[in-house]
Each structure stands twice: as C-alpha cells, then as structure tokens.
Amino acid sequence: MSGTSNLPFDLFEVDYTRYSNRQLAAVPLAVLAIALVVIAATFALTGAPVDPGVEFTGGTELRLAVDAPNDAAARDQIGQAFSATPESIRSVAAADNTYIVTFESQDGGGAPTTTQLENQAEQAGFEIRSIDAVGPSFGADTQILALGGVGLAFLGMSILVFAMFRTFVPSIAVVISAFSDIVIPVALMNLLGIELSLGTVAALLMLIGYSVDSDILLNNHVLRRSGDFYTSVASAMRTGVTMTLTSLAAMVVMTITATLFGIQLLASIGIVLVFGLTADLMNTYMLNLSLLRWWKFEGVAR
C-alpha cells in the first residue's frame, strides 16, 4: 500500500496482519450467536421470531387530531374515548396534536369495528385524518407471503453466489454474512419492540441486496484480481466502505425525517436498514474477510 497518498480513503486501510483469523471472526460470530438466542427466546415466548404488526395480525390504525393542552392529556383523552384499549398511541412530532392510534384484532372477535371506532372518535371531538384497516385473515395471508418472499430471495441469492464463485469457502462466506446481516436487525427489533411490518420486510429484502453488493465486491477484488491480498482488500474497502457509509447516512436522515412527520412505513424501513448496514460493515470486513484469508493462505494450500 502506498504511503504517499493523501486521500481520505487511507482511513479505511486497516492493518489486518495484526489480527488472526480467529480474532477477526470472533466478534461477528459472537454477535450472531447472541442474535440467534434473542430470536429463539422470542419464538419460545410468543410463538413467532418477531412480533408481527397490524398489517399481519389484522387491526385498525387511526390518525387523529386531538385538542389537548399537552401530550399526557391527549393520550388520556384517547384512552378514555374508545371502548377498546389501544394497542399503541404514537405522537407525530412534525404535526402538532396529531396521534396515530392502533387497535389490534382480537382472537374470537369482540374487537370494535372500523365504523364503531370512527363514531367513538367523532363523539370524543377528535378530527379523523385517516383510517386504515386490515382483516385478520388477510393479514395472516400477507405475513406468509411476505416471509416466504424473504426466504425465496435469500435462497435465490445463495444459489447465484455459488454459481458465480463455484468455490465453497468464498461462497459460504457471502451467504453467512448476508444471513447475519438479516438476523442481527431482527434480534434488535425484538429488543427494541419494533414490530414486523410491510416496511421492515421490505428493509430485510433490501439488506440482502446491500449485503451481497459489499461481499461480492470484496470477493471479486481478492479472488479475481492479481496482486497482494491486503492491497486487494484495501482497494475493495475504498469502494465498499464508502458505499455503505453513504447509504447508512442516507438511511439515518430518512429515519429521522420520517419519524418527525409520522411516516411509519419509511421510518421502519430506515431503522432496520441502519441496523443492517452497520452489521454489514462488521460482517464483510471481519467475518467474510477472515474466511477469505483462511481460504487464500491455508485452505487452498492443503
């Protein structure tokens, strides 16, 4: 690596010779193991790997304008206005006195209908900005379709990666990294109480693409370009880290903006992508790289 370059990309040139393959792989594998334990515990307690949202369980979401002196008073008015207890009440920071109120469908019926909720809101003097409702059966079908789509996308990605490299270790390194990039955000969703929604499913699908981009970029530089291993890694990092950090910054801005304006779909996509892109930096340049280096210097030689 050149010592004369003044480019800021020199910040991305890590001296990997200081670390063994076990040291590099230990951190991402430990994080992955913890994430799997969190998901397993959630599944054991709730029967699902992540708590599904209204889009998948069925329910009604109302956006209301509430005339109240403060946030606590508004939430109290909303709680008393309806015959059913709201599942959640979220304020919209960018819109004064506006709240998003969610009601989930109840097993065996008994939940108020959309019309009843609308009448109760009007009787309480709330201004109804919007109403969205999803039936329980439709939500269950949507959940199966969405999760099946994520599974098929991951399977298709894995087949494509093996077809591209046709070598087990470099291919499995990409697949493991992509798997970890999905599992870690799902575990964080459980820990932070973020529900599975159409937005978070879309984010998980996008993470498959983001992960494959950075991992394939690294593998191509190492396997298909001549030159020193560490020089190839540094060259891949100049592009890959810049690409990931740019996407990460964009997602942070989108998440903050969407949260302020109460755009829950974009906020959900943004926060999961922030988790996943951060995990991708770790998995690509620690886990994937350690497996590539082992294969390059030890695995091939055997």
C-alpha positions as CSV (number, residue, x, y, z in Angstrom):
1,M,0.0,0.0,0.0
2,S,1.3,3.4,-0.9
3,G,2.5,5.7,1.9
4,T,2.4,8.8,-0.3
5,S,-1.4,9.0,-0.8
6,N,-3.2,11.9,0.8
7,L,-6.6,10.6,0.0
8,P,-9.1,10.3,2.9
9,F,-9.6,6.7,1.9
10,D,-6.4,5.9,3.7
11,L,-8.5,5.9,6.8
12,F,-10.1,2.7,5.6
13,E,-6.8,0.8,5.2
14,V,-6.7,-1.5,8.2
15,D,-3.6,-3.4,9.2
16,Y,-5.2,-6.9,9.2
17,T,-1.8,-8.5,9.8
18,R,-2.1,-7.6,13.4
19,Y,-5.1,-9.9,13.9
20,S,-5.5,-13.6,13.5
21,N,-8.5,-15.1,11.6
22,R,-10.0,-16.3,14.9
23,Q,-9.8,-12.8,16.3
24,L,-11.5,-11.3,13.3
25,A,-14.2,-13.8,13.1
26,A,-14.9,-14.0,16.9
27,V,-16.7,-10.7,17.3
28,P,-19.2,-11.1,14.4
29,L,-19.8,-14.8,15.2
30,A,-20.5,-13.8,18.9
31,V,-22.9,-11.1,17.8
32,L,-24.7,-13.6,15.5
33,A,-24.9,-16.2,18.3
34,I,-26.5,-13.6,20.7
35,A,-28.9,-12.5,18.0
36,L,-30.0,-16.1,17.4
37,V,-30.5,-16.6,21.1
38,V,-32.7,-13.5,21.3
39,I,-34.8,-14.7,18.3
40,A,-35.1,-18.2,19.8
41,A,-36.2,-16.7,23.1
42,T,-38.8,-14.5,21.4
43,F,-40.1,-17.5,19.5
44,A,-40.3,-19.6,22.6
45,L,-42.3,-16.9,24.5
46,T,-44.6,-15.6,21.7
47,G,-44.6,-18.4,19.0
48,A,-43.1,-16.0,16.4
49,P,-39.5,-15.0,15.8
50,V,-40.5,-11.3,15.8
51,D,-43.7,-9.6,16.9
52,P,-46.0,-9.1,13.9
53,G,-47.6,-5.7,13.4
54,V,-51.1,-4.7,12.4
55,E,-50.5,-5.5,8.7
56,F,-50.0,-9.2,9.6
57,T,-52.3,-9.7,12.6
58,G,-55.2,-7.5,11.4
59,G,-56.4,-4.4,13.1
60,T,-57.2,-0.7,12.6
61,E,-55.0,2.4,12.6
62,L,-56.4,5.9,13.1
63,R,-54.6,9.2,12.6
64,L,-56.3,11.7,14.9
65,A,-56.0,15.4,15.7
66,V,-56.6,15.9,19.4
67,D,-57.2,19.3,21.0
68,A,-55.4,18.9,24.3
69,P,-53.1,21.1,26.4
70,N,-50.2,18.6,26.5
71,D,-49.2,15.1,25.4
72,A,-50.2,13.4,28.6
73,A,-53.7,14.9,28.5
74,A,-54.1,13.9,24.8
75,R,-53.1,10.3,25.5
76,D,-55.5,10.2,28.4
77,Q,-58.4,11.5,26.2
78,I,-57.6,9.0,23.6
79,G,-57.5,6.1,26.1
80,Q,-60.9,7.1,27.5
81,A,-62.6,7.8,24.2
82,F,-62.7,4.2,22.9
83,S,-64.4,1.1,24.2
84,A,-61.3,-1.0,23.4
85,T,-57.8,-0.3,24.8
86,P,-55.5,1.0,22.0
87,E,-52.5,-1.2,21.3
88,S,-50.3,1.8,20.8
89,I,-50.6,5.6,20.7
90,R,-47.8,7.5,18.8
91,S,-47.5,11.2,18.5
92,V,-46.4,12.8,15.2
93,A,-43.6,15.2,16.1
94,A,-43.9,17.3,12.9
95,A,-47.7,17.7,13.2
96,D,-49.0,19.4,16.4
97,N,-51.6,17.5,18.4
98,T,-51.7,14.6,15.8
99,Y,-51.6,11.0,17.1
100,I,-51.5,7.6,15.4
101,V,-53.7,5.1,17.4
102,T,-53.6,1.4,16.7
103,F,-56.1,-1.3,17.6
104,E,-55.3,-4.9,17.0
105,S,-57.9,-7.6,16.1
106,Q,-58.9,-9.9,19.0
107,D,-59.0,-13.7,18.8
108,G,-62.5,-14.9,18.6
109,G,-63.9,-11.4,17.7
110,G,-65.1,-8.8,20.1
111,A,-62.9,-6.0,18.8
112,P,-64.8,-2.8,17.7
113,T,-65.4,-2.4,14.0
114,T,-63.9,0.4,12.0
115,T,-67.2,2.2,11.9
116,Q,-67.6,1.9,15.7
117,L,-64.1,3.3,16.2
118,E,-64.8,6.2,13.8
119,N,-68.1,7.0,15.7
120,Q,-66.3,6.9,19.1
121,A,-63.6,9.2,17.8
122,E,-66.1,11.7,16.4
123,Q,-68.1,11.6,19.7
124,A,-65.0,12.5,21.6
125,G,-64.4,15.5,19.4
126,F,-61.3,14.2,17.6
127,E,-60.6,15.1,14.0
128,I,-60.1,11.9,11.9
129,R,-57.2,12.4,9.4
130,S,-57.1,8.9,8.1
131,I,-58.3,5.3,8.9
132,D,-56.6,2.1,7.7
133,A,-57.9,-1.3,8.5
134,V,-56.6,-4.9,7.8
135,G,-58.7,-8.0,8.3
136,P,-57.1,-10.9,10.4
137,S,-57.3,-13.5,7.6
138,F,-55.9,-11.1,5.0
139,G,-53.1,-10.1,7.5
140,A,-52.2,-13.8,8.1
141,D,-52.0,-14.4,4.3
142,T,-49.9,-11.3,3.8
143,Q,-47.5,-12.4,6.6
144,I,-47.0,-15.9,4.9
145,L,-46.4,-14.2,1.6
146,A,-44.0,-11.6,2.9
147,L,-41.9,-14.0,4.9
148,G,-41.9,-16.5,2.0
149,G,-40.7,-13.7,-0.2
150,V,-37.7,-13.1,2.1
151,G,-36.9,-16.8,2.2
152,L,-37.0,-17.2,-1.6
153,A,-34.9,-14.0,-2.1
154,F,-32.3,-15.4,0.3
155,L,-32.3,-18.8,-1.4
156,G,-32.0,-17.2,-4.8
157,M,-29.2,-15.0,-3.7
158,S,-27.3,-18.1,-2.3
159,I,-27.7,-20.0,-5.5
160,L,-26.5,-17.0,-7.5
161,V,-23.4,-16.6,-5.3
162,F,-22.4,-20.3,-5.5
163,A,-22.9,-20.1,-9.3
164,M,-20.7,-17.0,-9.5
165,F,-17.7,-18.2,-7.4
166,R,-18.1,-22.0,-7.7
167,T,-15.9,-22.4,-4.7
168,F,-17.3,-23.4,-1.3
169,V,-15.5,-21.2,1.2
170,P,-15.8,-17.8,-0.6
171,S,-19.4,-18.6,-1.5
172,I,-20.4,-19.6,2.0
173,A,-18.6,-16.5,3.4
174,V,-21.0,-14.3,1.4
175,V,-24.0,-16.4,2.5
176,I,-23.1,-16.4,6.2
177,S,-22.5,-12.6,6.1
178,A,-25.8,-12.0,4.4
179,F,-27.6,-14.3,6.9
180,S,-26.1,-12.4,9.8
181,D,-27.0,-9.0,8.2
182,I,-30.6,-10.1,8.4
183,V,-30.6,-11.9,11.8
184,I,-29.0,-9.1,13.7
185,P,-31.6,-6.4,12.8
186,V,-34.4,-8.9,13.5
187,A,-32.9,-9.5,17.0
188,L,-32.6,-5.8,17.6
189,M,-36.3,-5.3,16.5
190,N,-37.2,-7.8,19.3
191,L,-35.1,-6.0,21.9
192,L,-36.4,-2.5,20.9
193,G,-40.0,-3.5,20.5
194,I,-40.2,-2.8,16.7
195,E,-42.9,-4.9,15.1
196,L,-42.7,-6.8,11.8
197,S,-44.5,-4.8,9.2
198,L,-44.5,-4.4,5.4
199,G,-41.9,-1.7,5.9
200,T,-39.5,-3.9,7.9
201,V,-40.0,-6.8,5.5
202,A,-39.1,-4.5,2.6
203,A,-36.0,-3.4,4.6
204,L,-34.9,-7.1,5.1
205,L,-35.2,-7.7,1.4
206,M,-33.1,-4.6,0.7
207,L,-30.5,-5.8,3.1
208,I,-30.0,-9.0,1.1
209,G,-29.0,-6.8,-1.9
210,Y,-26.8,-4.4,0.2
211,S,-25.0,-7.3,1.8
212,V,-24.4,-9.1,-1.4
213,D,-23.0,-6.0,-3.1
214,S,-20.3,-5.4,-0.5
215,D,-19.4,-9.0,0.0
216,I,-19.2,-9.8,-3.8
217,L,-17.1,-6.6,-4.2
218,L,-14.6,-7.9,-1.6
219,N,-14.5,-11.4,-3.0
220,N,-14.0,-10.2,-6.6
221,H,-11.1,-8.0,-5.6
222,V,-9.4,-10.8,-3.7
223,L,-10.2,-13.8,-6.0
224,R,-10.2,-12.3,-9.5
225,R,-7.6,-9.6,-9.4
226,S,-3.8,-10.1,-9.4
227,G,-1.7,-8.6,-6.6
228,D,-1.2,-8.8,-2.9
229,F,-4.1,-9.9,-0.7
230,Y,-4.1,-6.9,1.5
231,T,-3.7,-4.5,-1.4
232,S,-6.9,-6.0,-2.9
233,V,-8.7,-5.8,0.4
234,A,-7.8,-2.1,0.7
235,S,-8.9,-1.4,-2.8
236,A,-12.3,-3.1,-2.1
237,M,-12.7,-1.2,1.1
238,R,-12.2,2.2,-0.6
239,T,-15.3,1.5,-2.7
240,G,-17.3,-0.8,-0.3
241,V,-17.0,1.2,2.9
242,T,-17.7,4.5,1.1
243,M,-20.8,2.9,-0.5
244,T,-22.1,1.5,2.8
245,L,-21.4,4.7,4.8
246,T,-23.2,6.8,2.2
247,S,-26.2,4.5,2.3
248,L,-26.1,4.5,6.1
249,A,-26.1,8.3,6.3
250,A,-29.0,8.5,3.9
251,M,-31.0,6.0,6.0
252,V,-30.3,7.9,9.2
253,V,-31.6,11.1,7.6
254,M,-34.7,9.2,6.2
255,T,-35.5,7.6,9.5
256,I,-35.3,10.9,11.4
257,T,-37.4,12.8,8.8
258,A,-40.0,10.0,8.5
259,T,-40.3,9.8,12.3
260,L,-40.8,13.5,12.6
261,F,-43.6,13.5,10.0
262,G,-45.2,10.3,11.2
263,I,-44.5,8.3,8.1
264,Q,-44.2,4.9,9.8
265,L,-43.5,2.9,6.7
266,L,-40.4,4.8,5.8
267,A,-39.3,5.1,9.4
268,S,-39.5,1.3,9.8
269,I,-37.5,0.7,6.6
270,G,-34.9,3.3,7.6
271,I,-34.2,2.0,11.2
272,V,-33.9,-1.7,10.1
273,L,-31.5,-0.6,7.3
274,V,-29.4,1.4,9.8
275,F,-29.1,-1.8,11.9
276,G,-28.4,-4.0,8.9
277,L,-25.9,-1.7,7.2
278,T,-23.9,-1.3,10.4
279,A,-23.9,-5.1,10.8
280,D,-22.8,-5.4,7.2
281,L,-19.6,-3.4,7.8
282,M,-18.7,-5.8,10.6
283,N,-19.6,-9.0,8.8
284,T,-18.0,-8.0,5.5
285,Y,-14.7,-6.7,6.7
286,M,-14.2,-9.1,9.7
287,L,-16.1,-12.3,9.2
288,N,-16.1,-12.6,5.4
289,L,-12.5,-11.3,5.2
290,S,-11.3,-13.8,7.8
291,L,-12.8,-16.7,5.9
292,L,-11.3,-15.4,2.6
293,R,-7.9,-15.0,4.2
294,W,-8.0,-18.5,5.7
295,W,-9.0,-20.0,2.4
296,K,-6.4,-18.0,0.4
297,F,-3.4,-18.8,2.6
298,E,-4.4,-22.1,4.4
299,G,-7.4,-23.7,2.8
300,V,-6.0,-23.7,-0.8
301,A,-2.6,-24.8,0.3
302,R,-4.0,-28.0,1.8
